[in-house]
Amino acid sequence: MAEIQRPTIVFVDDEPRAGKLFARFAQGEDLHVESFHSPMEALSYLGEGRPVDLIISDLKMPDMNGLEFLR
């Protein structure tokens, strides 16, 4: 029987406390969270082709806003 994978969430926010808080919430829900403080770091991770179930992004970030990141 195949092992069931935990859903993976990519969380992007330039505020480190937001990522820590979300990761704490997700841990209780049996979710795997990859948290990034920069959209460029997150894009690099996503470029590796790893499966992702959900992306949550802050809208106001330096260098690239959340909508630009999601495009």
Legacy VTK file of the C-alpha trace (Angstrom):
# vtk DataFile Version 3.0
C-alpha trace
ASCII
DATASET POLYDATA
POINTS 71 float
0.000 0.000 0.000
1.354 3.449 -0.916
2.198 5.837 1.895
-0.063 8.886 2.066
1.938 12.116 1.809
1.139 15.085 3.993
-0.140 18.086 2.030
2.623 20.587 1.307
2.083 24.318 1.724
4.499 26.994 0.539
4.210 30.037 2.801
5.848 33.304 1.669
6.022 36.353 3.924
8.837 38.838 4.508
7.918 38.925 8.209
9.682 35.939 9.886
7.218 35.800 12.795
4.326 35.159 10.399
6.070 32.090 8.984
6.823 30.704 12.438
3.239 31.213 13.567
1.822 29.532 10.464
4.249 26.603 10.773
3.141 26.094 14.380
-0.514 26.011 13.271
0.236 23.605 10.429
2.162 21.234 12.658
-1.001 20.569 14.639
-2.866 19.824 11.412
-0.281 17.340 10.071
0.712 19.604 7.173
4.180 20.036 5.708
5.119 23.733 5.443
7.988 25.223 3.491
8.311 28.800 4.736
10.206 31.519 2.856
11.002 35.141 3.731
11.647 36.085 0.118
9.629 35.428 -3.039
12.874 34.716 -4.906
13.750 31.910 -2.462
10.278 30.456 -2.883
10.545 30.632 -6.679
13.835 28.760 -6.507
12.197 26.028 -4.415
9.205 25.818 -6.772
11.552 25.645 -9.760
12.866 22.330 -8.431
9.538 20.756 -9.424
8.552 19.541 -5.983
4.822 18.881 -5.540
2.948 21.669 -3.761
-0.701 21.601 -2.722
-1.163 25.231 -1.687
0.721 28.530 -1.864
0.031 31.282 0.661
1.736 34.600 0.032
1.842 38.015 1.625
0.774 40.722 -0.834
3.142 43.494 0.320
6.775 42.438 0.197
9.930 44.226 -0.907
11.333 43.449 -4.376
8.224 41.570 -5.567
4.629 41.732 -4.386
2.529 38.650 -3.794
0.579 38.910 -7.046
3.778 39.155 -9.098
5.117 36.145 -7.232
2.029 34.049 -7.967
2.143 34.876 -11.671
LINES 1 72
71 0 1 2 3 4 5 6 7 8 9 10 11 12 13 14 15 16 17 18 19 20 21 22 23 24 25 26 27 28 29 30 31 32 33 34 35 36 37 38 39 40 41 42 43 44 45 46 47 48 49 50 51 52 53 54 55 56 57 58 59 60 61 62 63 64 65 66 67 68 69 70
